[in-house]
Amino acid sequence: MINIFKQARLDKKLLISDVVEKLCYPSDVIEELEKDKIDFLPKPYNYYFAKYYAQYLKLDNIPDLLKKYR
């Protein structure tokens, strides 16, 4: 099963470099989110990275998606 972040990015035909440029995130953060990693950064940083990435991708049901990062 493909990660929701990765699927949305691919559906929008975005490269990781496009996301990095727009959000000013390190590429390894995007890659970890797309691997469903939760503990790649201390809380609350992982939560906010996931939140802004989800908003950028215009994902549905963002509050439910973010529950695992709290």
Residue pairs with C-beta under 8 A, 6 or more apart in sequence:
2 10
3 33
3 34
3 35
3 36
4 59
4 65
5 30
5 33
5 34
5 50
5 53
5 54
5 57
5 59
6 34
8 57
8 58
8 59
9 16
9 19
9 34
9 57
12 57
16 27
16 30
16 31
17 27
19 25
19 30
19 53
19 56
20 26
20 27
20 30
22 56
23 52
23 53
23 56
25 49
25 53
28 40
29 40
29 41
29 49
30 53
32 40
33 40
33 49
33 50
33 53
38 46
38 68
38 69
39 46
40 46
41 49
43 69
43 70
46 69
47 66
47 69
47 70
50 65
50 66
50 69
51 62
51 66
51 69
54 62
54 65
54 66
55 62
59 65
